[in-house]
Every structure is written in C-alpha cells, then in structure tokens.
Amino acid sequence: MIRKTDFCILGGGIAGLSLADALLEHNIESIVIDQNEIGSGASGTPGGLVNPATGRRAKKTWKAEECFESILSNLEKAQAFSDSSFFYQNGLLRPALFEKMARKMKNQYDKTTWPEGWCEWKTDNEIQEIHPNINCVDGGLWLPIGITVDVGAYMKAYSRFLKSSGIDIYCGEKPYPISKDDYWLLELNEITIHADHLVYATGHTVATSPFWDWIPFNLIKGQVAKFQKESGPLGFPHSISSLGYIARLGDEDTFIQGSTYEHDFSNLQPNDEGEAYLRKRLRRTLPQLEKESTIVDQWAGVRTSTPNYKPILGLHPAYTNLHVFAGLGSKGLLYGKFLANHYADHLTTGKSLYPEIDLNRYTLS
Ligand SMILES: Cc1cc2nc3c(=O)[nH]c(=O)nc-3n(C[C@H](O)[C@H](O)[C@H](O)COP(=O)(O)OP(=O)(O)OC[C@H]3O[C@@H](n4cnc5c(N)ncnc54)[C@H](O)[C@@H]3O)c2cc1C
C-alpha cells in the first residue's frame, strides 16, 4: 500500500511532534516515524524545566516571551490527552552558590528587562525564606513563572493529541529514505510512504546522518536520577536550578536531579559514575536532603547543540525537499513549538527564517 503525504518527519521527540503540529495548523499534512517509541530520545526525560533564565549568569533566553507563550499553551493542549498531570507551574529558584556567581547574576539581572512577574532578585535571607537551608551566597533569582515538566509523559500525551487530529505516527520503524528528486520514498513494514518533503528531527543521531554530518553539532550526554526522601514530605514545591537542576513534580516525597556534562561517552546508559556525579551536585545545593534520599530510578540522554547554542532549521543546500530541525540544546521545551510555528510560517508564507537558527549559517563542505 502506498501512503502519500506532504511531509514525512523522522523523529518523534519535541522537534518532530511540534513540527507535525505546526504544519497541521498551517494545513500541511505530515506523518511521523520514530525508530523506537515516541519520546525515546532526549525528550524522554522524566523531569525538565521551562527556564527562561539560563547559564551561570541567568541570562534571559532568546525570544523568551514568544517561546514561553508557545510552550505553555502547548502543555495545556496536550494535558487534555493525559489522565495524570505532567506539568506544574511551581516556580524556579536560582540561588547563587558563590560570590562571583551572585555578582554575575545580579549584573545580568540589573541590565535585563523582564516581563512583569517573571523574575525577581532576592537577598540570601529572602532565598532562605523561600527555601530554608538551601546553600546560597549573596542572593539569587526567583522565577515564579518557572514550569517543571515530565517530558516523557508530555510527549505521550502530545502524540495522542496529534493522532486524534489525524496525524499518523509509526513507531519501531527505521526506513532508509530514497530520493526520487521531487519526492521521497520510504519503505515501512506494511506501507510505502511517498512524501513530497522529508524532515530529519532525529535528535543526536542527526550528527551521524550522511546528509547532515557537515553541521558542527556538539553532543553532550546527561543523566537524571529520581530521588525519594526516606522520611516525610520534601517540604518545598518549587524546582531549583543551580549546579544542574532539581525538578519537583507532583509527588510529595520525590524529586529529580539532572545534569548534562559528559562530552566523551561510549554508550547511552545511566551508570554509577552518573549517580555519584548527581549526588555530588545535589549535596552542593541541598546537603541535608542528599543524606536523606535514595535513588529509585535513573535515566540518560544526549543533548544536541550548536556553536551558537541555537537550534538548526532549514533546507539542505543540495536538495529542494530535505529539511532539518535539530540542535535544541538544553532548551528543547522553550524552543520546540515556537520554532516549529516559525518554520511552518516560513514554508507557507516565504517569511525569512531568523538568521540565528537558519541552517544556512553553516556551509556544506
Ligand atoms: C539530561 C537532560 C536534561 C535535559 N533537561 C532539559 C530541561 O530541563 N529543559 C529543556 O528544555 N530541555 C532539556 N533537555 C534538552 C531536551 O531534552 C532536548 O532539547 C529535546 O528533547 C530534543 O528533542 P529532539 O526532538 O530534537 O530530539 P529527541 O528527543 O532525541 O528525539 C529524536 C527522536 O528521533 C528518533 N530517531 C532517531 N533517528 C531516527 C531515524 N533514523 N528514523 C526515525 N526516528 C529516529 C529517536 O528515537 C528519538 O525519539 C535535557 C536533555 C538531557 C539529555
């Protein structure tokens, strides 16, 4: 059987699903294919933050307001397709851990215009009022708008929403795409796809694709651990970003510590070194909690970024119908839907892509 479609998207993570959704909103039909399951790549993390103040200086992220609006409405839309809550707008604390960090964060804060209610500078004492016994030197930031997401659960709900909107999603298939000049042919187990366009939204594996191996991607492995406090509730509702991050979801007594840090890695599995590293990071922020908590689950994934830390979107220079959407870095949640909308707009109206994210900032060699 032959199935014709406008776009075939390889990859069922934040990038692929957001693009399928945005194309549909622009009346463009697509199908999604994932070699594993939906959210089986970096987008399967059990705890991630929507954090518009990133890095050591807590700099406001690129197009923060627009990105934030897109992800919040997307989370709300997908939530209707899940039986349990997978996101919480529970705020985000960013304590400085040493003097220089506090100075840099404060300088950055003083020269940034934040939307009303997004971000406040707090003294040490004020940080201690929000979170008693947290390690903090010379103050930090409080972002009441911060959102914490079970990203894997978000992906599952998002895929249910897309299916209900008529988008076909095929999992456990890794077809070899054949270019027929004006369309792409992909053989699945029981169906053949003829797609006018092909999109690689394949996360970190994009870096090894012969179509895209000339793009200077940086791959960094990260690990997250789910901790359980041995006795009693945690006593704080918010998430924290200091060394790595501490994500609080719905449970009273569990939290997630995560960090991406391994530039050289030989496999994608969580391991004992990861556990030790995450414990050390947790100890630096919340020493007492580290003593009182045990790890009940561990997960690993790869973050894909580019030299200017901006995603990559665009058309392959040697093809008229081969596209890439990758390199979402540590801000996949913030960037995903906003950039998918931007790309669908570009395709349908001819509006230019933002130069910072345009694939053509790199040259095919
Ligand atoms: C430890 C860790 C913590 C993070 N924390 C945060 C956070 O707090 N906030 C945040 O915003 N971001 C965070 N990120 C980053 C975020 O997870 C990523 O930016 C985002 O998930 C990338 O989405 P993606 O769709 O590009 O890739 P992926 O999620 O990796 O999806 C790619 C998909 O493509 C599939 N695939 C691969 N090759 C093929 C093929 N040939 N054919 C078909 N399918 C294929 C894979 O199976 C996979 O499902 C974190 C990342 C890590 C690793």
The ligand as an SDF file (V2000), in Angstrom:
LIG
                    3D

 53 58  0  0  0  0  0  0  0  0999 V2000
   19.7430   15.0150   30.8800 C   0  0  0  0  0  0  0  0  0  0  0  0
   18.9950   16.0100   30.0570 C   0  0  0  0  0  0  0  0  0  0  0  0
   18.2700   17.0060   30.6850 C   0  0  0  0  0  0  0  0  0  0  0  0
   17.5850   17.9680   29.9380 C   0  0  0  0  0  0  0  0  0  0  0  0
   16.8720   18.9150   30.5960 N   0  0  0  0  0  0  0  0  0  0  0  0
   16.1580   19.8180   29.8820 C   0  0  0  0  0  0  0  0  0  0  0  0
   15.3740   20.8000   30.5370 C   0  0  0  0  0  0  0  0  0  0  0  0
   15.3470   20.8750   31.7700 O   0  0  0  0  0  0  0  0  0  0  0  0
   14.6640   21.6720   29.7740 N   0  0  0  0  0  0  0  0  0  0  0  0
   14.6920   21.6370   28.3980 C   0  0  0  0  0  0  0  0  0  0  0  0
   14.0220   22.4550   27.7640 O   0  0  0  0  0  0  0  0  0  0  0  0
   15.4510   20.7500   27.7510 N   0  0  0  0  0  0  0  0  0  0  0  0
   16.1810   19.8330   28.4600 C   0  0  0  0  0  0  0  0  0  0  0  0
   16.9600   18.9220   27.8180 N   0  0  0  0  0  0  0  0  0  0  0  0
   17.0580   19.0220   26.3560 C   0  0  0  0  0  0  0  0  0  0  0  0
   15.8510   18.4420   25.6580 C   0  0  0  0  0  0  0  0  0  0  0  0
   15.5780   17.1730   26.2000 O   0  0  0  0  0  0  0  0  0  0  0  0
   16.1570   18.3540   24.1570 C   0  0  0  0  0  0  0  0  0  0  0  0
   16.4640   19.6480   23.6650 O   0  0  0  0  0  0  0  0  0  0  0  0
   14.9910   17.8150   23.3410 C   0  0  0  0  0  0  0  0  0  0  0  0
   14.4080   16.7110   23.9580 O   0  0  0  0  0  0  0  0  0  0  0  0
   15.4650   17.4400   21.9490 C   0  0  0  0  0  0  0  0  0  0  0  0
   14.3620   16.9900   21.2140 O   0  0  0  0  0  0  0  0  0  0  0  0
   14.5210   16.3970   19.7720 P   0  0  0  0  0  0  0  0  0  0  0  0
   13.1670   16.1070   19.2740 O   0  0  0  0  0  0  0  0  0  0  0  0
   15.4040   17.2810   18.9450 O   0  0  0  0  0  0  0  0  0  0  0  0
   15.3730   15.0410   19.9460 O   0  0  0  0  0  0  0  0  0  0  0  0
   14.9890   13.6720   20.6450 P   0  0  0  0  0  0  0  0  0  0  0  0
   14.1020   13.8630   21.7780 O   0  0  0  0  0  0  0  0  0  0  0  0
   16.2750   12.9490   20.8820 O   0  0  0  0  0  0  0  0  0  0  0  0
   14.1380   12.9050   19.5500 O   0  0  0  0  0  0  0  0  0  0  0  0
   14.6990   12.2840   18.4410 C   0  0  0  0  0  0  0  0  0  0  0  0
   13.8430   11.0830   18.0820 C   0  0  0  0  0  0  0  0  0  0  0  0
   14.2600   10.6180   16.8060 O   0  0  0  0  0  0  0  0  0  0  0  0
   14.2430    9.2130   16.7900 C   0  0  0  0  0  0  0  0  0  0  0  0
   15.1410    8.8120   15.7050 N   0  0  0  0  0  0  0  0  0  0  0  0
   16.4880    8.9080   15.6530 C   0  0  0  0  0  0  0  0  0  0  0  0
   16.9590    8.5060   14.4540 N   0  0  0  0  0  0  0  0  0  0  0  0
   15.8740    8.1440   13.7190 C   0  0  0  0  0  0  0  0  0  0  0  0
   15.6840    7.6510   12.3850 C   0  0  0  0  0  0  0  0  0  0  0  0
   16.7010    7.4810   11.5470 N   0  0  0  0  0  0  0  0  0  0  0  0
   14.4270    7.3970   11.9530 N   0  0  0  0  0  0  0  0  0  0  0  0
   13.3630    7.5800   12.7740 C   0  0  0  0  0  0  0  0  0  0  0  0
   13.4940    8.0410   14.0630 N   0  0  0  0  0  0  0  0  0  0  0  0
   14.7140    8.3370   14.5010 C   0  0  0  0  0  0  0  0  0  0  0  0
   14.6730    8.8200   18.1910 C   0  0  0  0  0  0  0  0  0  0  0  0
   14.2100    7.5320   18.5180 O   0  0  0  0  0  0  0  0  0  0  0  0
   14.0320    9.9140   19.0410 C   0  0  0  0  0  0  0  0  0  0  0  0
   12.7560    9.5260   19.5330 O   0  0  0  0  0  0  0  0  0  0  0  0
   17.6460   17.9450   28.5210 C   0  0  0  0  0  0  0  0  0  0  0  0
   18.3760   16.9540   27.8800 C   0  0  0  0  0  0  0  0  0  0  0  0
   19.0390   15.9810   28.6370 C   0  0  0  0  0  0  0  0  0  0  0  0
   19.8130   14.9240   27.9110 C   0  0  0  0  0  0  0  0  0  0  0  0
  1  2  1  0
  2  3  1  0
  2 52  2  0
  3  4  2  0
  4  5  1  0
  4 50  1  0
  5  6  2  0
  6  7  1  0
  6 13  1  0
  7  8  2  0
  7  9  1  0
  9 10  1  0
 10 11  2  0
 10 12  1  0
 12 13  2  0
 13 14  1  0
 14 15  1  0
 14 50  1  0
 15 16  1  0
 16 17  1  0
 16 18  1  0
 18 19  1  0
 18 20  1  0
 20 21  1  0
 20 22  1  0
 22 23  1  0
 23 24  1  0
 24 25  2  0
 24 26  1  0
 24 27  1  0
 27 28  1  0
 28 29  2  0
 28 30  1  0
 28 31  1  0
 31 32  1  0
 32 33  1  0
 33 34  1  0
 33 48  1  0
 34 35  1  0
 35 36  1  0
 35 46  1  0
 36 37  1  0
 36 45  1  0
 37 38  2  0
 38 39  1  0
 39 40  1  0
 39 45  2  0
 40 41  1  0
 40 42  2  0
 42 43  1  0
 43 44  2  0
 44 45  1  0
 46 47  1  0
 46 48  1  0
 48 49  1  0
 50 51  2  0
 51 52  1  0
 52 53  1  0
M  END
$$$$
